[in-house]
Amino acid sequence: MEPRIQYATTADGVNIAFWTLGEGTPFVEMPTIPVSHIQMEWQIPEWRRWYEPLARTRMVVRYDCRGAGLSDRDVSDFSLDAQVLDLEAVVDRLGLERFALFAPIHSGPVAITYAARHPDQVSHLILWHSWAVTRDAVSPQLRALAQLRDTDWHVYSETVAHTLLGWSQGEPAHRYAVLMRECIAQEAMKAALGAIGAFDVADLLPQVKAPTLVLHRRQLSWLSVDVARGLVSRIPNARLALLEGESGAAFLGDTRAVLRAINEFMGGGEEAAVWAEPLAPGAVHTILFTDVEGSTALTQRLGDAKAREVLRAHERIVREALRAHGGSEVKALGDGFMASFSSGTRALECAIAMQRAFAEHNESAEEPLRVRIGLNAGEPIAEEKDLFGMTVILAARIAAKAAGGEILAANVVRELAAGKGFLFSDQGEVALRGFEDPVRLYEVRWRESA
């Protein structure tokens, strides 16, 4: 369902459009000033797949900057202080006492200013490909585009979109160019970028008290990683996370890595797994099941309370592995888990990491954990936040067939990971409950694999 558009009014009388999604700790995502259109963004699949996992455990707040999108367009003041007024209006309208603040690209100086002026309200500051001084950060590549902006608006928007988002992002970059032309007029864009060019908040960096995460993709062509290092060196409680990729958009490329970095920074704990890639209908998923061997006997022998302590160790190890390898926790099953991956390779890496973690745990545990793991891949049916169909049923049956400490996989998983260095042992064709024909299974040799 599309989020409901609401409005907040700034101190200088500008109406700012915003929406909220989800419940929990507020997470305010600022616009990529001066380009934003919160309604059109939601209609772009890549963008929506970015917002949905963010909103599973938190309340995401997204707003249009002045002069763009569904906010008032007839404005002339695009100064730094005016942009801060936009953020203040939305925060005040929602009554947010404390929140995390995500600031991409040009909005970074605005977020730094707000965090310095309101130290008690910003719990976490996340800067994405941003800077403190615009004139020092903008590359010759982007400066060269300024002349094109004044002569050919269509070519300018297409070129900027492909430059910022990555030249490999063909259709997504084109959609962003269309959004750019729809969300702001050419003259307003010129005026806004002129104001942004004067942003300089270098003196405010030491005043930022919030824990700060500076995110930067290594292969980005238009902003040097030295700019990110400069921010980290001057903000007292800041850390740098370098990610792989060339796209300047968090919602493109390896989005899972961005979400994991944010979640770990904000202390996601056991909820971290739900920040992984959302369940996409019609896509190929690798399904992973875990099952604690002998859990019923364990409960009868130890009692409910003690057995629950043992099973909590299983939950912790599984969720840590899912978070580290980009798995989506579909559901917990008491003594097991069902998880989904968009990559067979990552699913196998996660299964091996789990078994190694269980083995390490068992070296000192009073009650060892022997866990079966089963893997299958296919196109399950996605409903709500769950997956159904024969792909899922077969994965569960494969897990039930495994012994404690063993990983069993269907042949399709082995084929997906061909040439990736995994060691498989052919177990032959095995009869599984509910399936007429035998299924060929392979053991994943995690003790010998690199």
Summary of the structure (lengths in Angstrom):
residues: 450
radius of gyration: 24.6
end to end distance: 44.4
largest distance: 78.7
contacts: 1560
relative contact order: 0.08
helix: 44%
strand: 22%
